[in-house]
Amino acid sequence: MNKKIWLSSPHMSGNEQKYVQEAFDTNWIAPLGPNVNEFENAIQNYIGQNKSVVALSSGTAALHMALILAGVEFGDEVLCQSFTFSASANPIIYQGAKPIFIDSEPDTWNMCPLALEEAVKISLKKGKKPKAIIITHTHGMPAKIMELLAIAIKYKIILIEDAASALGSSYKGQMCGTFGDFGILSFNGNKIITTSGGGALICKDEKTKQEAIFLATQARDNAPHYEHSKIGYNFRMSNILAGIGRGQMEVLDKRIDQRRAMHQFYKEIFKNRSDIFMLEEPSSNFYSNFWLTTILLKSFEQREKLRLYLEKQHIESRPLWKPMHLQPVFKKYQYFGTELSEELFKKGLCLPSGSNLRNNDKIRISKAIHNFLETN
């Protein structure tokens, strides 16, 4: 039996163990230490824009922290992209706030500026100004960030960028996650680089970073005993995991090149197929890390046939995100837009895109897809 080809699996550089061993040798096992500081510095240097970065336990924790710092409280409204993973919306509920879901637009499959502004206007008419906007750079593709940012500025609403899968993606040379008031990164095991589990919060300045660190380390006041005047959280990344992150940051650009090469590999496979659509960068302003290569087929039935065929060949693929407004847990909340995100879910598929796929893996994938297309 052939080994399983995974959608997106961890890819170590070899240097991660060096930094992890340093943590053991110096007994920095707690959720603080040199690796955490250096990992944060490496991310800050990479994304630029004079941003400050806080390494946290997960991307979800980073988004939760962003909402706390944005002042989102019980009963507030938060506008959130519908075509995304549930972790983009769950922290809204953690805060007792109300999510309002926004459809996608066809060029990037990310939040539609027209639907967003419509939702803002409806909320304002009801006398309820939204507290924050959460956009997602889905599958590594940058959103139409300048149009979305303009709306946030126009109505003076805090903008949070969920760039969990978009580290290294950019718009006009500026990194995703650095346009809004806050940015979110994830280092989950399937991301373009990983710390096994972990994430980061991108803040506008050092003052905001220090406030985030205070809240993320149980909000302990400056006293010889344990004194707390605010509710705190146990959200800090461990020094061990940050050591993995340091080794991963050293090969980030290489991993992006490898993911983009996988995208080109699929372009060659589908170059003569008018019935299969690949998500591409809309213009030269957009630069995607192509964390996952994604396609649309003619119908739900064809999508499922291909997915199940690949599964029989021990090749993992995955449907595109089921929109949040269709999820049972969120179905009672408002939704603005058309049926685009629903169509993406019905017809879309994520293909194996790992940076560690070898030539024989690519041959198996190519052969499987060609065999399917010839018979379907």
Buried (B, 14 or more C-beta within 10 A) or exposed (E): EEEEBBBBBBBBBEBBEEBBEBBEEEEBEEBBBBBBEBBBEBBBEBBEEEBBBBBBBBBBBBBBBBBBBBEBEEEBBBBBBBBBBBBBBBBBBEBEBBBBBBBBBEBBBBBBBBBBBBBBEBBEEEEBEBBBBBBBBBBBBBBBBEBBBEBBEEBEBBBBBBBBBBBBBBBEEBBBBBBBBBBBBBBBEBBBBBBBBBBBBBBBEEEBBEBBBBBBBBBBEEEEEEEEEEEBBEBBBBBBBBBBBBBBBBBBEEBBEBBBEBBEBBEEBBEEEEEBBBBBBBEEBBBBBBBBBBBBBEEBEBBBBBBEBBEEBBBBBBBBBBBBBBBEEBEEBBBBBBEBBBBBBBBBBBBBBBBEBEEEBBEBBBEBBEEBBEEE
